[in-house]
Amino acid sequence: MGFTKPQEQALKGANKSRRKELFVQHKRAKDKERREERFRRKKEEDKNPELRAARLAKNKPLTLDQKRVWDDVDDDSLGAVVDLEMIKRRRIEQAEAEEQAAFEAENKDEEEDDEMDSMLGSDEEDEEMRDAALERQKEKRARRDNSVAPSTTSTNLDLTPASLALKFPSLFTDVPPPTPKILVTTSLNSTIHEEAQMLCALFPNSSYIPRSAHRYGHKYSLREICKFATNRDYTAILLLKEDLKKPTGLSVVHLPSGPTFHFSISNWIEGRKLPGHGNPTNHYPELLLNNFKTPLGLLTAKLFMTLFPPRPEFQGRQVVTLHNQRDYIFVRRHRYVFREKRQTEKSIVGPDGREVKGVEGIRAGLQELGPRFTLKLRRVDKGIGRAGSQGDDAIQWEWKAKMEKDRKRFNL
């Protein structure tokens, strides 16, 4: 009638057949115990749902993203790895504490003056002053809550520090930016013309001009190309680099005077090789920037914002996502469609862990359009092109190999 779990020492016997048979029995007994434990726990949690909530809260996996470490400084410069949301919240709380202390000191002085003037006090005036102070505190809390992005992954550019805006005034300006007009080109004697055309399809209002490959032709430098593009009202230049006939690098120059961002490209997959892919249209896409939290991350996010028109055409139902995770920027382009919820699908849960109201029966289906690739920021130059001839001051940030020594520290 069944079998019992064998001893651990019996699994180390000399007879291979006997050892195999005992191991099978041990595995079956172990699976049986786990199954019985799972059903027993399910019955208890059905009677008391609080047990299930406590178990799920305790069993959250610890990933590198959750273990992320920050620089414990109140510095928002470009090289600091700090959480800008935390710094802003800390400064607001400090300002509120100082204002509250000043308010209490002022009220104390007024109370002493009133006691010296008259022994009769008005309780109604004290209540009105107390109510006014409470209203001001509620308004400040509401502004603080609205200033921080409610989503756990979306990028809040309102947190941009003033030092970053002063260092890069061409990107962070109060004047509405012009409509992007992008020039796409490649390195000298390039062979990846089809990939450059795919970038033109990804970025709106872009055109591809191949570099001269003639033996006796003039080899235009990047500075000459930027001067040519500035005179023709281009706003950015994308320089696609290759190795072994595959895209390996991308340099983005913000015209007319920089900055220049150098990225490396990996995992390039064109759209037609994606399973179940769709065909893109000429509509302006929506742009999603996820998980850019540091000053360097906000600078990178602002650069990509200047490459897409701020007026998406919603009838095209296209969205371009740049998701930053562990300093790798995953670039995806999808077409979405709203459909009814299937019975097998779960409810949508917000960042606070509660179900989102109003979307109970609606879901969004996605179809990837491509191309799909991954970017990694390697260098930021203040001017145009590489900053070797301009001195070290022109190099604003550069990736180095020892930056990955601590696997829990990320720069973007």
C-alpha positions in Angstrom: 0.0 0.0 0.0 2.1 2.9 -1.3 5.7 3.6 -0.2 7.6 5.7 2.3 10.3 8.2 1.7 13.7 6.3 1.8 16.6 7.5 3.9 19.2 9.9 2.5 22.0 7.5 3.1 20.3 4.9 1.0 20.6 7.1 -2.1 24.4 6.8 -1.9 24.6 3.0 -2.2 27.0 1.2 -4.4 24.4 -0.6 -6.5 23.4 1.7 -9.4 20.1 0.0 -10.1 19.1 0.1 -6.4 20.3 3.7 -6.1 18.2 4.7 -9.1 15.1 2.9 -7.8 15.5 4.6 -4.4 15.9 8.0 -6.0 12.7 7.6 -8.0 10.9 6.7 -4.7 12.5 9.7 -3.0 11.4 12.1 -5.8 7.8 10.8 -5.7 7.6 11.1 -2.0 9.0 14.6 -2.1 6.5 15.7 -4.8 3.6 14.1 -2.9 4.6 16.1 0.3 4.8 19.3 -1.7 1.4 18.7 -3.4 -0.3 17.9 0.0 1.3 21.0 1.5 0.1 23.2 -1.4 -3.5 21.9 -1.2 -3.5 22.3 2.6 -2.3 25.9 2.3 -4.9 26.6 -0.4 -7.7 25.5 1.9 -6.4 27.6 4.8 -6.1 30.7 2.5 -9.6 30.2 1.1 -10.9 30.5 4.6 -8.6 33.4 5.6 -7.6 35.6 2.6 -5.2 37.6 4.8 -2.8 34.6 4.9 -2.5 34.6 1.1 -1.8 38.4 1.1 0.9 38.0 3.8 2.5 35.1 1.9 2.6 37.0 -1.4 4.0 40.1 0.3 6.8 38.0 1.9 7.7 35.9 -1.2 8.7 38.9 -3.5 11.9 38.0 -5.3 15.0 40.1 -4.7 16.2 41.3 -8.1 19.2 43.5 -9.0 16.7 46.3 -9.7 15.3 46.1 -6.2 18.8 46.0 -4.7 19.8 49.1 -6.6 22.1 51.4 -4.7 22.4 55.2 -4.9 25.0 57.7 -4.0 24.1 59.0 -0.5 24.7 62.7 -1.5 22.5 65.7 -2.1 24.2 66.3 -5.4 22.3 66.4 -8.7 25.2 66.8 -11.1 25.7 64.7 -14.2 28.1 62.2 -12.8 26.1 61.5 -9.6 24.0 58.3 -9.3 21.2 59.7 -7.2 17.5 59.3 -7.1 16.1 62.6 -8.1 12.6 61.8 -6.8 14.1 61.1 -3.3 16.2 64.3 -3.4 13.2 66.4 -4.4 11.0 64.8 -1.7 13.7 65.4 0.9 14.1 69.1 -0.1 10.3 69.6 0.0 10.1 68.0 3.5 13.0 70.1 4.7 11.4 73.3 3.4 8.1 72.4 5.0 9.8 71.7 8.3 11.5 75.1 8.2 8.3 76.9 7.3 6.5 75.0 10.0 9.1 76.0 12.6 8.9 79.6 11.5 5.1 79.5 11.6 5.2 78.1 15.2 7.7 80.7 16.3 5.6 83.5 14.9 2.4 82.1 16.5 4.3 81.9 19.8 5.3 85.5 19.6 1.8 86.6 18.7 0.4 84.6 21.7 2.9 86.3 24.1 1.9 89.7 22.7 -1.8 88.9 23.1 -1.3 87.8 26.7 0.6 91.0 27.5 -2.2 93.1 25.8 -5.2 91.4 27.2 -6.2 88.3 29.3 -9.2 87.7 27.0 -8.5 85.4 24.1 -10.6 84.5 21.1 -10.8 80.7 20.5 -12.5 81.3 17.1 -9.4 83.1 15.8 -7.1 80.3 17.0 -9.3 77.8 15.2 -9.3 79.8 12.0 -5.5 80.1 12.0 -5.1 76.4 12.7 -7.5 75.5 9.9 -5.6 77.8 7.5 -2.3 76.1 8.4 -3.8 72.7 7.8 -5.2 73.8 4.4 -1.7 75.0 3.4 -0.1 71.7 4.4 -2.7 69.7 2.4 -2.1 71.9 -0.7 1.7 71.3 -0.4 1.2 67.5 0.0 -1.1 67.6 -3.1 1.6 69.5 -5.1 4.3 67.0 -3.9 2.2 64.0 -4.9 1.4 65.4 -8.3 5.1 66.4 -8.9 6.2 62.7 -8.7 5.1 60.4 -11.5 2.5 58.0 -10.3 3.8 55.1 -12.4 6.8 53.0 -11.1 8.5 53.0 -14.5 7.6 56.2 -16.3 10.1 59.1 -16.6 9.2 62.4 -14.9 11.1 65.2 -16.7 9.8 67.7 -14.1 12.6 66.5 -11.8 15.3 67.9 -14.1 17.8 69.7 -11.9 18.7 73.4 -12.7 22.4 72.5 -13.0 21.6 70.1 -15.9 19.5 72.7 -17.7 22.2 75.3 -17.4 24.9 72.9 -18.8 22.7 71.9 -21.8 20.6 75.0 -22.6 20.0 73.7 -26.2 18.1 70.7 -24.9 16.4 72.2 -21.8 14.9 75.4 -23.1 11.6 77.1 -22.4 11.1 77.9 -26.1 8.9 75.3 -27.9 11.3 73.1 -29.9 11.0 73.0 -33.7 9.6 70.0 -35.5 12.3 67.4 -35.7 14.2 67.1 -39.0 16.8 64.3 -38.9 19.6 63.4 -41.2 20.6 59.7 -41.1 24.0 58.7 -42.5 26.6 56.0 -42.0 30.3 55.6 -41.5 32.7 55.7 -44.5 32.5 53.0 -47.1 29.4 51.5 -45.3 27.3 48.5 -46.5 24.4 48.8 -44.1 22.1 50.9 -46.3 19.0 48.9 -45.5 19.5 49.3 -41.8 19.9 53.1 -42.3 16.6 53.1 -44.2 14.9 51.3 -41.3 16.1 54.0 -38.9 14.4 56.5 -41.3 11.2 54.6 -40.9 11.6 54.6 -37.1 12.3 58.3 -36.7 9.7 60.6 -38.4 10.8 63.4 -40.7 14.2 61.8 -41.4 16.1 61.2 -44.6 19.1 59.0 -45.4 22.1 60.4 -47.3 24.9 57.8 -47.9 28.5 58.8 -47.4 30.7 59.0 -50.4 32.3 55.7 -51.2 34.2 56.8 -54.4 37.9 56.2 -54.5 38.7 59.8 -55.4 35.7 61.4 -53.7 36.0 63.8 -50.8 35.5 62.1 -47.4 33.3 64.5 -45.4 33.9 64.6 -41.7 31.2 64.6 -39.1 31.8 68.3 -38.5 31.4 69.2 -42.2 28.2 67.1 -42.3 26.8 69.0 -39.2 27.6 72.3 -40.8 25.8 71.2 -44.0 22.8 70.0 -42.0 22.6 73.1 -39.9 22.4 75.3 -42.9 19.4 73.2 -44.1 17.5 73.4 -40.8 18.1 69.9 -39.6 17.8 69.4 -35.9 19.8 66.2 -35.4 22.2 63.8 -37.1 22.2 60.0 -36.6 25.5 58.4 -37.6 25.1 54.6 -37.8 28.3 52.5 -37.4 28.9 48.9 -38.5 31.2 46.0 -38.0 31.1 42.8 -40.1 28.1 44.3 -42.0 26.0 44.6 -38.8 25.0 47.8 -36.9 27.3 48.2 -33.8 27.1 51.9 -32.9 24.9 55.0 -33.1 26.1 58.6 -32.6 23.4 61.2 -32.1 24.3 64.9 -32.6 21.9 67.5 -31.5 22.2 70.5 -33.8 23.4 73.2 -34.1 26.1 72.9 -31.4 25.7 69.6 -29.7 25.8 67.7 -27.4 26.8 64.4 -29.0 25.8 61.0 -27.6 27.6 57.8 -28.5 25.7 54.5 -28.1 26.6 50.9 -28.8 24.0 48.7 -30.6 23.4 45.0 -29.9 20.7 42.4 -30.7 19.7 44.1 -33.9 16.6 42.4 -35.5 14.8 43.8 -38.4 11.1 43.9 -38.5 10.5 41.3 -41.2 12.3 38.6 -39.1 10.1 39.1 -36.0 7.4 36.5 -35.6 3.9 37.9 -36.2 5.3 41.3 -37.2 3.2 44.1 -38.7 4.0 46.8 -41.3 4.6 50.3 -40.0 2.8 53.4 -41.4 3.9 57.1 -41.7 1.9 58.2 -38.7 3.8 60.1 -35.9 4.1 57.5 -33.1 3.6 58.0 -29.3 6.8 57.9 -27.2 7.2 56.1 -23.9 10.3 56.7 -21.8 10.6 54.2 -18.9 12.9 54.1 -15.9 15.2 57.1 -16.5 15.8 58.3 -12.9 19.3 59.9 -12.6 20.5 63.2 -14.1 22.3 61.3 -16.8 19.1 59.3 -17.5 17.0 62.4 -17.7 19.5 64.0 -20.1 19.3 60.9 -22.3 15.5 60.8 -22.2 15.4 64.5 -23.2 17.6 63.8 -26.2 15.2 61.1 -27.4 12.2 63.4 -26.9 13.8 65.9 -29.4 13.9 63.1 -32.0 10.1 62.5 -32.1 7.4 65.1 -32.9 5.5 66.1 -29.8 2.2 65.7 -31.7 1.5 61.9 -32.0 -1.1 60.8 -34.5 -3.3 58.6 -32.5 -5.2 57.2 -35.5 -2.0 55.3 -36.4 -2.0 53.5 -33.0 1.8 53.3 -33.1 4.0 53.6 -30.0 7.8 53.6 -29.6 9.1 52.4 -26.3 12.5 53.1 -24.8 12.8 51.0 -21.7 15.9 51.5 -19.5 16.9 48.5 -17.4 20.3 48.1 -15.8 21.8 50.8 -18.2 20.5 49.0 -21.3 17.9 50.9 -23.4 15.6 48.5 -25.1 14.0 50.0 -28.2 10.7 48.6 -29.4 7.9 49.8 -31.8 4.4 48.4 -31.6 0.9 48.9 -32.9 -1.8 48.5 -30.3 -5.5 47.8 -30.6 -8.2 47.9 -27.8 -10.2 44.7 -27.4 -12.4 43.0 -24.9 -11.0 41.1 -21.9 -10.8 37.3 -22.2 -12.0 35.2 -19.3 -8.6 33.7 -18.8 -6.9 37.1 -18.3 -6.3 38.7 -14.9 -7.3 42.1 -13.7 -5.0 45.1 -14.2 -3.2 46.0 -11.0 -1.7 49.5 -10.5 1.6 50.4 -8.9 -0.1 50.6 -5.5 -1.1 46.9 -5.8 -4.8 47.6 -6.2 -7.0 46.9 -9.2 -7.4 49.7 -11.7 -11.0 50.9 -11.9 -12.7 51.6 -15.2 -10.8 49.2 -17.4 -12.3 45.9 -16.2 -13.4 44.7 -19.6 -10.8 46.4 -21.9 -7.4 45.1 -22.9 -4.7 46.3 -25.4 -3.3 43.9 -28.0 0.2 44.5 -29.3 1.8 43.8 -32.7 5.5 44.5 -33.0 6.6 46.4 -36.0 10.4 46.5 -35.6 13.2 47.1 -35.8 14.2 45.7 -32.4 17.6 46.6 -30.9 19.3 47.5 -27.6 21.4 50.6 -26.9 24.0 51.3 -24.3 25.3 54.8 -23.6 29.1 55.0 -23.9 29.9 58.7 -24.0 28.5 62.2 -23.8 30.3 65.1 -25.5 29.4 68.7 -25.0 30.2 69.7 -28.6 30.0 67.9 -32.0 31.8 64.6 -32.6 34.4 63.2 -30.4 36.0 65.6 -27.9 39.6 64.5 -28.1 40.7 67.7 -29.7 38.6 69.9 -27.5 40.1 68.9 -24.1 38.8 66.9 -21.2 36.2 69.6 -20.3 34.2 68.7 -23.4 33.7 65.1 -22.2 30.7 65.3 -19.9 30.4 61.6 -19.1 32.1 58.4 -20.3 31.5 54.8 -19.5 34.4 52.8 -18.1 34.9 49.1 -17.5 35.2 49.4 -13.7 31.7 51.0 -13.5 30.3 47.4 -13.6 32.3 46.2 -10.6 29.3 46.8 -8.4 26.4 45.1 -10.2 23.8 46.9 -8.2 24.9 50.4 -9.2 23.4 51.8 -12.4 24.1 55.1 -14.1 20.8 55.8 -15.9 
